[in-house]
């Protein structure tokens, strides 16, 4: 089987980093910072949407504010990509087991690709995953199925043999749009209800449970 994983909130806990750089960028331009947990509702749809949601919550979402806050965020983040970032407990061991039994592993994130690749390489090594994709201008971001389908084509795998794993309704919708079995994880940024409402085929609370997921 092929497992396609979301990154933030699924493989890695990046919420502290997102909140840190988000607040740094906001405060640099005179806006108030947010509590870390509020960022759980800002993330999931790519960097542009993240910044727009941050500014909307300040009643300040103008083109001018977007450009300057986005630039400050990007400049700070690209110099410290692993700031307060770690894998969730049980993820490395579970991925090792999936690889041992012959499954293929891939990453599809709405985080910019220039950030995704270095994070994966640092935390897992540059040959651990069979395919790694972050957001680029060439491929529509999730929940469009294009990225997931491209990974299947690249790795010569059928969608019916593919499991899409993520922590938000965006991930579940992506998998469904691509005709894949979907797994929602509750250790990430959103709650079980969101995953259930999105129609996840499985909802799990520990990474080890991935070993028992079957194709529908």
C-alpha positions in Angstrom: 0.0 0.0 0.0 0.9 3.6 -0.3 0.4 6.0 2.6 0.3 9.7 1.9 0.7 11.9 5.0 0.0 15.4 5.7 2.9 17.1 7.6 1.8 19.8 10.1 -0.4 18.2 12.8 0.1 14.7 11.4 3.8 13.8 11.3 5.2 16.9 13.1 3.9 19.2 15.8 4.7 22.5 14.3 2.0 24.5 16.2 4.6 26.2 18.5 6.7 27.2 15.5 3.7 28.6 13.6 2.5 30.5 16.6 6.0 31.9 17.3 6.6 33.1 13.8 3.0 34.3 13.4 3.2 36.4 16.5 6.6 37.7 15.6 5.3 38.9 12.3 2.2 40.4 13.8 4.0 42.3 16.6 6.6 43.6 14.1 3.8 45.5 12.4 1.9 46.7 15.5 -0.7 43.9 15.8 -1.4 41.9 18.9 -0.2 38.3 19.3 -2.6 35.3 19.6 -2.6 32.4 22.1 -1.0 29.4 20.6 -4.1 27.3 20.5 -5.9 29.8 18.3 -3.5 29.0 15.5 -5.0 25.5 15.2 -7.9 27.2 13.4 -5.7 29.3 11.2 -3.7 26.5 9.7 -4.4 23.8 7.1 -5.0 25.7 3.8 -1.5 27.0 3.0 0.6 30.0 4.0 -1.5 32.7 2.2 -4.7 31.6 4.0 -2.8 31.4 7.3 -1.8 35.1 7.0 -5.2 36.2 5.9 -6.9 34.4 8.8 -4.4 36.0 11.3 -5.2 39.4 9.9 -8.9 38.8 9.6 -9.0 38.0 13.3 -7.4 41.5 13.8 -9.9 43.2 11.5 -6.9 44.2 9.4 -6.9 42.0 6.3 -5.8 44.5 3.7 -3.4 43.9 0.7 -0.8 46.1 2.4 -0.9 44.3 5.7 -0.9 40.9 4.0 2.3 41.7 2.0 4.3 43.0 5.0 3.2 40.4 7.5 3.8 37.6 5.0 7.3 38.8 4.2 8.2 39.2 7.9 6.9 35.7 8.6 8.7 34.1 5.6 12.1 35.9 6.3 12.1 34.7 9.9 10.9 31.2 9.3 13.2 30.3 6.4 16.2 31.0 8.7 14.9 28.6 11.5 12.8 25.9 9.8 13.0 23.5 12.7 12.2 26.0 15.4 10.3 24.0 18.2 9.4 21.3 15.6 9.4 17.6 16.5 7.7 14.4 15.4 4.7 13.2 17.4 5.3 10.4 19.8 5.1 7.0 18.0 5.4 8.4 14.5 9.0 7.3 13.7 8.4 3.8 15.1 5.2 3.4 13.2 6.7 4.6 9.9 9.5 2.2 10.3 7.0 -0.7 10.7 5.1 0.4 7.6 8.4 0.4 5.6 9.4 -3.0 7.0 6.3 -4.6 5.7 6.8 -3.0 2.2 4.5 -0.1 2.2 5.4 3.1 0.3 5.4 6.4 2.2 4.8 10.0 0.9 4.2 13.5 2.2 1.7 16.0 0.7 1.5 19.3 2.6 0.0 22.8 2.0 3.2 24.2 3.6 5.5 25.7 0.9 7.7 23.0 -0.7 10.9 25.0 0.1 10.1 24.5 3.8 8.7 20.9 3.6 11.7 19.3 2.0 14.3 20.5 4.5 12.1 19.6 7.5 11.6 16.1 6.2 15.3 15.7 5.4 16.3 16.9 8.9 13.8 14.8 10.8 13.6 11.6 8.7 16.5 11.7 6.2 16.4 12.5 2.5 15.7 8.9 1.4 13.1 7.8 4.0 10.0 8.8 2.1 9.4 7.7 -1.5 8.0 11.1 -2.4 7.7 14.5 -0.7 5.6 17.4 -1.9 4.8 20.8 -0.5 2.8 23.6 -2.0 4.0 25.0 -5.3 2.4 27.2 -8.0 2.4 24.2 -10.4 -0.1 22.1 -8.4 -3.4 23.2 -6.8 -3.3 22.9 -3.0 -5.3 20.5 -1.0 -8.2 19.7 -0.9 -7.7 19.5 -4.7 -6.7 15.9 -5.5 -4.0 16.8 -8.0 -1.1 16.5 -5.7 -2.2 13.1 -4.3 -3.0 11.8 -7.8 0.5 12.9 -9.0 2.1 11.0 -6.2 0.2 7.9 -7.1 1.4 8.3 -10.7 4.9 8.9 -9.7 5.1 5.8 -7.5 3.0 3.7 -9.9 0.3 3.0 -7.3 -3.5 2.7 -7.7 -5.6 5.1 -5.7 -7.6 2.2 -4.4 -4.4 1.0 -2.7 -3.6 4.4 -1.2 -4.4 5.6 2.3 -4.5 9.4 2.9 -3.6 10.4 6.5 -4.2 13.8 8.0 -5.5 15.8 10.9 -8.0 18.3 9.3 -11.1 18.2 7.1 -8.9 19.5 4.3 -6.9 16.3 4.4 -10.0 14.0 4.6 -11.6 15.9 1.7 -8.4 15.6 -0.3 -8.3 11.9 0.1 -11.9 11.5 -0.8 -11.6 13.7 -3.9 -8.7 11.4 -5.0 -10.7 8.2 -4.4 -8.5 7.1 -1.5 -9.2 5.6 1.9 -9.0 8.3 4.5 -7.6 8.3 8.0 -8.1 11.2 10.4 -5.7 11.6 13.4 -6.8 13.2 16.6 -3.3 14.1 18.0 -3.1 17.1 15.6 -4.7 20.5 15.2 -8.4 19.7 14.9 -10.8 17.5 16.9 -12.5 14.2 16.3 -15.8 15.9 15.4 -14.3 17.8 12.4 -12.8 14.5 11.1 -16.1 12.7 11.5 -18.1 15.4 9.8 -15.7 15.3 6.9 -16.4 11.6 6.5 -13.1 10.0 7.5 -13.1 6.3 6.9 -11.0 5.8 10.0 -10.3 8.0 13.0 -7.3 7.1 15.2 -5.7 8.4 18.3 -2.3 6.7 18.2 0.1 6.3 15.3 0.4 2.6 15.9 -3.2 2.2 14.8 -2.1 2.9 11.2 -0.7 -0.7 11.1 -4.3 -2.0 11.2 -5.9 0.3 8.6 -7.3 -1.5 5.6 -8.4 -0.2 2.1 -12.1 0.2 1.8 
